[in-house]
């Protein structure tokens, strides 16, 4: 979606006022049938990672999301209350040298596609602005749900302004992340929003294949698949079948692997020790996507793994913005092996719960 930035932002609560709202901010009461877990929504200040003391924890009693205002915009934690962080954590000791260079940090971030240096690798190691915004703007679909906008100033390297709005559903694990890029430069640029999620290592990413159609039913290709120069499909971390593309981490294998697909099914998943992370997103048939038509990519190197989505490529004139939206879900006590039928049986009911709103 393209639109002029003047229509992009609604009035919110300034970061100066946010401090006074951080003490267990109560919001909507639970509606009938929602259960006790939805009794309170709150936002509080916490510390996260090493060297990031200014973080904000959002929770609805079922799930919690932690964002940082020391760097970013970044989402640092996503977990069921009392559970383990499904996102990877990569603390950094900042000094004059490391602050001037891009750092992984972990968690979820917003980049610029197509990938290039330094276009995509602008450092995000400085404090950012933040504010509470109405739930409607946060796209949660829940009137009482809080949303936080994380805003980074204009990047010197790119002339782009980055923003992520994080909104929790009133109950359950659903989270909406709205990524926005605004061109603050002097000339038009061709760009796509690129949402990258570093996962807690030791698990397996799962992408859908397109539904099977016989040669008699369909003569044309079903979708694009992009391979990098270092991609080796004979690597044991890959499991590719007629229904799914699966990529596992292995701390003993340091060579990287990556694949990109045109994902019309609109979901990607990651399974680790019984916790299943699902992200949902849209696919536009008439759009042009980066990397030979890829809107979903996975990358691994040793115990590091990312689940990534990309929005359509668009031309941004100075002052224009584009958006890319993801919906996140988290499920517990999920178990299945490599067998595709078992994967399908376990995933199908959970994907039905995780709708791309």
C-alpha positions in Angstrom: 0.0 0.0 0.0 1.3 3.4 -0.9 0.1 6.7 0.6 1.5 10.1 1.5 3.0 10.2 5.0 0.7 13.1 6.0 -2.2 10.6 6.1 -0.1 7.9 7.7 0.1 8.7 11.4 -2.8 9.4 13.8 -2.4 11.4 17.0 -1.0 9.2 19.8 0.4 9.5 23.3 3.9 11.1 23.2 6.9 9.3 24.6 7.1 12.0 27.3 3.7 11.0 28.6 4.4 7.3 28.2 6.4 7.1 31.4 3.4 7.9 33.5 1.4 5.2 31.8 3.7 2.3 32.4 2.5 1.1 35.7 0.1 -1.8 35.0 -2.0 0.1 32.6 -5.5 -1.4 32.9 -7.6 -1.6 29.7 -10.8 -3.3 28.6 -12.6 -5.8 30.7 -13.0 -9.3 29.3 -16.0 -10.0 27.2 -18.3 -12.8 28.0 -16.7 -16.2 27.1 -13.2 -14.9 26.8 -12.0 -16.4 30.0 -10.0 -15.1 33.0 -6.8 -14.7 31.0 -8.2 -11.6 29.4 -8.9 -9.7 32.7 -6.1 -7.2 32.4 -3.9 -5.6 29.7 -0.8 -3.8 30.9 2.4 -2.1 29.7 5.4 -1.8 32.0 9.1 -0.8 31.8 11.6 -3.7 32.1 15.2 -4.5 31.3 16.0 -6.9 28.4 19.2 -8.5 27.1 22.5 -7.2 28.3 22.9 -3.4 28.1 19.3 -2.6 27.2 17.7 -1.2 30.3 14.8 0.7 28.6 12.4 -1.9 27.4 8.6 -2.1 27.4 6.7 -5.3 28.2 3.2 -5.7 26.8 1.0 -8.5 28.1 -2.6 -9.5 28.0 -2.2 -12.3 30.6 -1.8 -15.0 27.9 1.2 -13.7 26.0 3.9 -11.1 26.4 5.9 -9.0 24.0 9.0 -7.0 24.9 10.3 -4.2 22.8 13.3 -2.0 23.3 13.7 1.7 23.0 17.5 1.7 23.5 18.0 0.5 19.8 15.8 -0.4 17.0 13.0 -0.5 16.1 13.2 -4.1 17.5 10.9 -6.7 19.2 13.2 -8.5 21.6 10.8 -11.1 23.2 7.7 -13.0 22.3 6.5 -15.7 24.7 3.6 -17.2 26.4 3.4 -15.9 30.0 5.8 -17.9 32.1 7.2 -19.5 28.9 10.5 -19.3 27.1 11.3 -16.6 24.5 10.7 -18.0 21.0 12.9 -15.2 19.6 16.7 -15.5 19.5 18.7 -13.2 21.8 22.2 -12.0 20.8 23.4 -9.4 23.3 26.0 -6.9 22.2 28.6 -5.0 24.2 28.4 -1.5 22.6 31.4 0.6 22.3 32.4 3.3 19.8 33.3 0.8 17.1 30.4 -1.7 17.6 27.8 1.2 17.8 28.8 2.4 14.3 28.3 -1.1 12.8 25.2 -3.1 12.2 24.6 -5.7 15.0 22.3 -8.7 15.0 21.0 -8.2 18.5 18.3 -10.9 17.9 14.5 -10.6 17.9 12.6 -9.0 15.1 13.6 -6.1 12.9 12.7 -4.1 9.8 15.1 -4.0 6.8 15.0 -2.6 3.3 14.9 -5.0 0.3 16.4 -5.8 -2.1 19.4 -6.7 0.1 22.4 -4.5 -0.5 25.3 -3.1 1.5 25.0 -0.6 3.1 21.4 -0.1 2.0 20.0 -2.9 4.1 22.7 -2.9 6.9 22.2 0.6 8.3 23.1 0.4 12.1 20.2 0.6 14.5 22.1 0.9 17.7 20.8 4.3 18.9 17.8 5.1 21.1 14.4 5.5 19.3 11.2 7.3 19.9 8.1 5.5 21.0 4.4 6.2 21.9 1.2 4.5 22.8 -1.3 4.5 20.0 -5.0 3.6 19.6 -5.7 -0.1 19.1 -7.4 0.6 15.7 -4.2 2.0 14.4 -2.3 -0.9 15.8 -4.5 -3.2 13.7 -5.1 -5.6 16.5 -8.8 -5.7 15.9 -9.4 -5.4 19.6 -10.6 -2.0 20.9 -9.1 -2.5 24.3 -5.7 -3.7 23.2 -2.7 -1.5 23.6 -0.3 -0.7 20.8 3.2 0.8 20.8 4.7 2.6 17.9 8.5 2.3 17.7 9.9 5.1 15.5 13.5 5.5 14.2 14.7 8.8 12.8 15.9 9.1 9.2 18.7 6.8 8.3 21.7 8.8 7.0 22.7 5.8 4.8 19.3 5.5 3.0 17.1 8.5 3.7 14.4 6.2 4.9 12.4 6.4 8.1 11.5 3.1 9.8 8.6 2.3 12.1 7.0 -0.7 13.7 3.6 -0.7 15.5 3.1 -3.6 17.8 -0.4 -4.4 19.0 -1.6 -7.3 21.2 -5.0 -8.9 20.9 -7.2 -8.6 24.0 -6.7 -12.3 24.8 -4.8 -15.2 23.3 -1.4 -15.1 21.6 -2.2 -12.9 18.6 0.0 -10.0 17.9 -0.1 -7.6 14.9 3.1 -6.0 13.6 2.6 -3.1 11.2 5.9 -2.2 9.4 6.2 1.2 7.8 8.8 2.8 5.6 8.8 6.5 4.7 11.0 8.0 2.1 12.6 11.2 3.6 15.1 11.5 0.8 15.2 13.8 -2.2 14.5 11.3 -4.9 12.2 8.3 -5.6 13.4 4.8 -4.5 12.2 1.3 -5.4 12.0 -0.6 -2.1 10.2 -3.4 -0.2 9.6 -3.8 3.5 11.6 -6.8 4.8 10.5 -8.2 8.2 13.2 -10.5 9.7 12.6 -12.6 12.8 15.6 -14.3 14.5 14.3 -17.4 16.2 15.7 -19.1 19.3 18.0 -21.7 17.8 17.6 -25.5 18.0 14.4 -25.7 16.0 12.9 -26.1 12.6 11.4 -23.7 10.1 8.4 -24.9 8.0 7.2 -23.3 4.8 4.2 -24.5 2.7 4.4 -25.9 -0.7 1.6 -25.0 -3.1 -1.3 -27.6 -3.3 -0.6 -30.4 -5.7 -2.1 -30.3 -9.2 -1.7 -32.9 -11.8 -0.1 -32.2 -15.2 -3.5 -32.4 -16.8 -4.9 -29.8 -14.3 -2.1 -27.2 -14.6 0.5 -26.6 -17.3 2.1 -23.4 -15.8 4.5 -23.2 -12.8 2.8 -22.9 -9.4 5.3 -20.4 -7.8 8.9 -19.2 -7.9 11.7 -20.6 -5.8 14.9 -18.6 -5.3 18.2 -20.2 -4.4 21.4 -18.4 -3.4 24.9 -19.2 -4.6 25.6 -20.9 -1.3 22.4 -22.9 -1.1 23.0 -26.7 -1.2 19.7 -28.7 -1.2 21.7 -31.8 -0.4 22.6 -30.3 3.0 21.1 -32.6 5.8 19.3 -29.6 7.4 16.9 -29.5 4.5 13.8 -31.6 4.3 11.8 -30.9 1.1 8.7 -32.8 0.2 5.5 -32.3 -1.8 3.8 -30.5 1.1 6.5 -28.6 3.0 9.9 -27.1 2.9 11.6 -27.6 6.2 15.0 -26.2 7.4 16.5 -27.1 10.7 19.4 -25.6 12.7 22.5 -27.5 13.5 25.2 -25.9 15.7 27.9 -28.2 14.2 27.3 -27.0 10.6 28.4 -23.4 10.1 27.9 -23.1 6.3 24.8 -20.9 5.6 21.7 -22.1 3.8 18.8 -20.0 2.4 15.7 -20.3 0.3 13.1 -17.9 -0.9 9.6 -18.7 -2.2 6.5 -17.1 -3.6 4.3 -18.1 -0.7 0.6 -17.9 -1.7 -0.5 -19.8 1.4 0.4 -16.8 3.5 2.0 -18.5 6.5 5.4 -19.6 7.9 6.1 -21.5 11.1 8.9 -22.4 13.5 8.9 -25.4 15.9 11.2 -25.6 18.9 10.8 -27.9 21.9 7.0 -28.0 21.8 6.5 -24.3 21.0 5.1 -23.4 17.6 5.5 -19.9 16.2 3.3 -19.0 13.3 3.4 -15.8 11.3 0.6 -14.9 8.8 0.8 -12.4 6.0 -0.9 -11.5 2.7 0.2 -12.3 -0.9 -0.7 -10.1 -3.8 -1.0 -11.9 -7.1 -0.4 -8.8 -9.2 2.6 -7.5 -7.2 6.3 -7.7 -7.9 8.3 -9.2 -5.0 12.1 -9.0 -4.5 14.5 -12.0 -5.0 12.8 -13.4 -8.1 9.3 -13.2 -6.6 10.0 -14.2 -3.0 7.7 -13.0 -0.2 9.0 -15.6 2.3 12.6 -16.6 3.1 14.4 -18.7 5.6 18.1 -18.5 6.5 20.3 -20.6 8.8 23.9 -20.7 9.9 24.9 -23.0 12.7 22.4 -22.3 15.5 21.2 -19.0 13.9 17.9 -19.1 12.0 15.6 -16.4 10.6 12.0 -16.6 9.3 11.5 -13.6 7.0 8.7 -12.1 5.0 8.8 -9.4 2.3 6.2 -7.0 1.1 5.8 -6.0 -2.6 8.3 -3.8 -4.3 7.0 -0.2 -4.7 8.3 3.1 -5.9 8.3 5.6 -3.0 8.4 9.3 -4.0 9.8 11.7 -1.4 7.3 11.8 1.5 5.5 8.6 0.6 5.1 5.5 2.8 4.4 1.8 2.4 3.2 -0.8 4.9 3.8 -4.5 5.5 1.7 -6.4 8.1 2.4 -9.6 9.9 0.2 -11.5 12.4 2.0 -13.6 15.0 0.7 -16.6 17.0 2.3 -18.9 19.5 1.1 -22.4 20.5 2.4 -24.7 23.2 2.7 -28.5 23.5 3.0 -29.1 19.8 4.9 -32.1 18.6 5.5 -33.8 15.2 8.4 -35.4 13.4 9.7 -35.0 9.9 6.9 -37.1 8.3 4.8 -34.7 6.2 1.5 -36.3 7.0 2.2 -35.9 10.7 3.3 -32.3 10.2 0.1 -31.6 8.2 -2.2 -33.2 10.9 -0.6 -31.1 13.6 -0.4 -27.8 11.7 -3.9 -27.8 10.0 -6.0 -27.0 13.1 -3.5 -24.5 14.4 -3.3 -22.7 11.1 -7.1 -22.5 11.1 -6.9 -20.7 14.4 -4.2 -18.4 13.1 -6.0 -16.2 10.5 -4.3 -13.5 8.5 -6.5 -10.6 9.7 
